[in-house]
Structure formats: C-alpha cells, structure tokens
Amino acid sequence: MTDKTRHDVAHLLADATKELQPRRIRCAMDRGVGRMEAQMLLTHVLKKDDVWLLTHPSSPVRGAQVASFRSLVRRRTRHEPVAYLIGSRGFFGHDFATDRRALIPRPETELLAGLVLKAMRRAPSSRDLAWDVGTGSGAVAISIAKAIGQRKVLATDVSDDALRLARKNAKRLHASNVAFLHADLLDGNVRRVLDRREVVKAAQPWDFEHRARGVRHVDGLRPSVEYLRVVGERPRD
C-alpha cells in the first residue's frame, strides 16, 4: 500500500479496497469484497462501527492506527483469514472469539444450527439434549443453547485448545447450559448418553485438509466422515 499524506477514513478505505479487491471477479458479490474487508479491518482498528465509518469519511486517523491497519491489510493480502485478523466472527446473531485453535464458523453452518433447533422444539421434553460433535469455537453449541433456554447442549472436541476457546465464548455469551467434554464420537460414555437422546449435530466434513492448514488440531478432523457415517447408522427408537 502506498503512503498517503492524508490519513483519513476515506483515503485509507480507498487504498485498502484496491489492495484487497480480488483480481478475478467470478460473480457480482466479488465486486464488493475488497471494500467489505477493508471496512471490517478499519472498524476493528478504530473500534468503531460501519455507520461511523460512512458518516465520518474525513475523520483523521492517528499514525499508530494507520500502521496497525496497514499491517492487517498486508496480512490479509497473504490470505490470512479476516476472522483471525480481528479475532472474532459473527454467527447466529452472536459475536464469537476466533483464533487458530479452531476453524472459523461458516455462514452456511447457521442453517445446520437452525435445523437442530427445529428438531429440539419438536422433540419430547424428556429428550432434551443436543450434541455438537467437534465443537471448535463452540459457535453452534452456544448458539443453540442461547436459543433453547434451559435445555442442555453437550459440546465435545478432541482438542483441548479448541475446548478452551469454546469455554471462553460460552462465558462471554453467558451460555450456562452448555457442557464441554474432551471426547470424540466413538467415546463409549458419550455414546451411551446419545442412545437415550433425540438430537445429534455432527460437523460437516467439507474440504477439511484445505481449511485446516495452520490450525493446531488437524488430527481431530480426519475422522469426521466416519463420524457422520456412525451417526447416520445409529438405530432410532
């Protein structure tokens, strides 16, 4: 990014948008990616929101903030995910802390959380447990827990680091009805609990090897296809 004598909101956003805009436009949505990511990074640095940026284009930005913003833009041009750069990701109306201890919650996974909620609301009250397999940041488990009141959610993962991140998110979001456990789907104790319950959510195994680069608990991802097979074959009452 080139130096500018005017370090105001508008000029910083314009420069960053050029840096972050995809070189190949594959669809209409790609046209706004550079601007969107520039705004996300600048709101993070300035601790402001999008409305403030839009209404204060000529506001000056201090030198230290300019340097921090440009550093984030450079890291983004090297394909570091925005969620890791700013340390958070929105999911199901909540803001989750994100870092390399867990994969970033994907927007399409909100559909899965919605399906689990519908299933839980239809289930008899005696079958009141949702199980989030491979909880990662805890986004799905905590979102479900916040939406279903006092009913319980079990969140398991094979990574202690991921569980620490998930517990941090649960504490921040006051989700007291989530229980976290270090376990995988083949854990006998967890399976016995599962056999008495109605709802299961399993992590979607899309392109794990590509998405897992740089994430610490890669070893916990490989069995996911097998996990889904086991869940699918579990006898129902």
RAPE-V832823 format. One record per residue. PHI is phi in degrees with one decimal (* if undefined). PSI is psi in degrees with one decimal (NA if undefined). NEAR is the number of other ideal C-beta (glycine too) atoms within 8 Angstrom. Layout:
[[PHI:PSI:NEAR] [PHI:PSI:NEAR]]
//
This chain:
[[*:134.8:7] [-79.8:154.7:4] [-72.5:146.3:3] [-129.2:140.4:8] [-74.0:-28.1:4] [-98.9:108.8:5] [-102.2:71.6:11] [-113.2:172.9:11] [-57.1:-48.6:12] [-61.7:-45.8:8] [-68.8:-39.8:10] [-63.4:-42.6:15] [-64.8:-40.8:13] [-63.2:-45.5:8] [-61.8:-47.6:11] [-66.3:-36.3:17] [-60.0:-41.9:11] [-63.4:-40.1:8] [-67.0:-37.6:11] [-95.0:-11.6:12] [-64.8:130.6:9] [-56.6:140.2:8] [-70.6:-29.2:3] [-115.0:125.1:5] [-94.1:106.9:6] [-92.1:-22.4:5] [-155.2:170.8:5] [-59.7:-35.0:4] [-64.5:-28.2:6] [-62.3:-25.1:10] [-64.8:-26.2:6] [-102.3:4.1:7] [-64.6:-46.0:11] [-58.6:-46.7:13] [-64.5:-44.1:10] [-60.4:-46.5:8] [-68.5:-37.1:12] [-60.7:-42.9:15] [-64.7:-41.5:11] [-61.1:-42.8:10] [-69.6:-39.7:16] [-72.6:-38.2:15] [-62.5:-35.7:13] [-64.8:-46.5:10] [-66.7:-43.2:10] [-84.1:-11.7:10] [57.9:44.6:5] [-123.7:176.8:8] [-110.6:176.7:6] [-61.8:-37.2:7] [-61.5:-42.2:6] [-62.7:-43.2:10] [-59.3:-44.0:15] [-67.1:-30.7:7] [-97.0:-2.4:6] [-132.2:54.1:9] [-64.4:-27.6:9] [-96.8:5.8:7] [-66.1:131.9:7] [-71.4:150.6:6] [-118.1:130.7:11] [-66.7:155.8:7] [-56.1:-43.8:6] [-64.5:-37.3:6] [-70.5:-36.8:10] [-60.8:-46.3:11] [-62.8:-42.2:8] [-63.7:-43.5:9] [-62.8:-46.8:14] [-65.2:-34.5:10] [-63.1:-42.4:8] [-64.6:-39.9:13] [-63.0:-43.1:14] [-61.5:-42.7:9] [-64.5:-36.9:9] [-66.9:-37.1:13] [-65.8:-18.0:8] [-94.1:17.2:6] [73.8:22.2:5] [-75.4:130.6:7] [-61.0:141.1:7] [-57.8:-40.3:9] [-60.3:-35.1:10] [-74.8:-33.9:11] [-66.2:-40.9:12] [-98.1:-9.3:10] [78.0:17.9:8] [-157.6:161.9:9] [-150.1:133.9:11] [-77.7:138.1:7] [-155.0:123.5:12] [56.1:35.0:9] [83.7:5.6:5] [-122.7:159.0:11] [-106.5:117.5:5] [-108.0:134.9:15] [-65.1:135.9:10] [-134.5:139.6:13] [-156.8:-171.6:8] [-74.1:1.8:7] [-73.9:-16.1:12] [-150.7:157.7:15] [-68.7:155.4:8] [-77.2:132.1:10] [-58.8:133.2:13] [-95.8:142.7:5] [-56.2:-38.7:6] [-67.6:-19.1:6] [-69.4:-18.2:12] [-60.0:-31.8:10] [-63.2:-40.1:7] [-64.3:-43.8:11] [-60.6:-39.8:13] [-63.5:-39.4:8] [-65.3:-39.9:8] [-63.9:-41.6:13] [-60.7:-43.3:11] [-61.7:-42.6:8] [-64.2:-39.7:10] [-68.0:-36.7:14] [-69.9:-24.6:7] [-85.8:-21.6:5] [-73.1:150.3:10] [-58.4:149.2:5] [-62.9:-22.2:5] [-72.8:-16.5:4] [-112.6:85.1:10] [-118.7:26.2:9] [-118.9:129.0:12] [-103.7:142.2:15] [-118.9:120.4:15] [-100.5:105.6:14] [-86.6:125.2:13] [70.0:58.1:13] [-65.9:-27.1:15] [61.5:-120.2:13] [-74.5:-7.4:17] [85.1:8.1:17] [-58.4:-47.4:15] [-69.5:-49.3:14] [-59.0:-46.1:17] [-70.2:-39.4:18] [-61.3:-42.9:14] [-64.9:-45.2:16] [-59.9:-39.7:13] [-67.6:-26.5:10] [-91.1:-15.8:8] [-113.3:12.3:13] [68.7:-121.8:5] [-87.7:-6.5:5] [-68.2:155.1:10] [-97.4:150.3:11] [-129.1:129.9:16] [-101.9:127.0:14] [-119.8:119.0:16] [-119.7:153.4:17] [-157.8:155.1:15] [-90.3:-2.0:10] [-108.6:120.3:11] [-64.1:-36.6:6] [-61.7:-45.6:10] [-62.6:-40.8:15] [-64.3:-36.5:13] [-63.5:-40.8:9] [-64.6:-43.5:16] [-63.3:-41.7:18] [-64.0:-37.4:10] [-60.6:-44.1:9] [-65.6:-39.7:15] [-62.7:-40.4:15] [-66.4:-44.6:7] [-60.8:-37.6:7] [-98.4:7.3:10] [56.5:46.4:5] [-100.7:86.9:11] [-83.7:-10.8:5] [-97.7:24.1:10] [-110.4:129.5:14] [-106.9:129.1:7] [-105.2:137.7:12] [-145.1:135.3:8] [-79.9:105.7:7] [-168.9:161.0:9] [-115.5:-179.5:10] [-66.1:-23.6:12] [-89.8:2.6:7] [-64.3:123.2:9] [-61.2:-41.0:6] [-64.5:-42.5:7] [-67.5:-39.0:13] [-61.8:-36.4:10] [-66.2:-36.5:8] [-65.8:-43.7:11] [-57.8:-39.7:10] [-62.4:-18.8:7] [-99.6:4.4:6] [-119.9:169.9:11] [-100.8:-40.2:8] [-109.1:133.9:12] [-132.1:134.8:10] [-120.3:127.8:13] [-117.6:143.0:11] [-62.1:139.4:9] [-76.0:129.1:6] [-90.4:45.9:9] [-79.4:126.4:5] [43.8:48.2:5] [-61.4:-42.8:10] [-64.1:-37.1:7] [-69.4:-43.7:6] [-75.7:-20.7:9] [-87.2:-4.1:10] [-59.9:126.8:6] [86.7:-3.4:4] [-96.5:138.4:11] [-70.0:-37.0:7] [-98.6:47.7:13] [-58.4:-37.5:8] [-59.1:-26.5:6] [-79.8:-3.3:12] [-94.8:-32.7:12] [-57.2:-37.2:7] [-76.7:3.7:9] [-61.4:-37.7:12] [-62.6:-42.8:7] [-62.6:-38.6:7] [-60.6:-44.7:16] [-62.4:-37.4:10] [-63.4:-43.5:8] [-63.3:-44.5:10] [-60.1:-43.6:11] [-64.2:-29.6:6] [-92.1:-3.0:6] [-64.3:126.5:9] [-62.4:143.1:4] [-105.2:155.7:3] [-66.7:NA:2]]
//
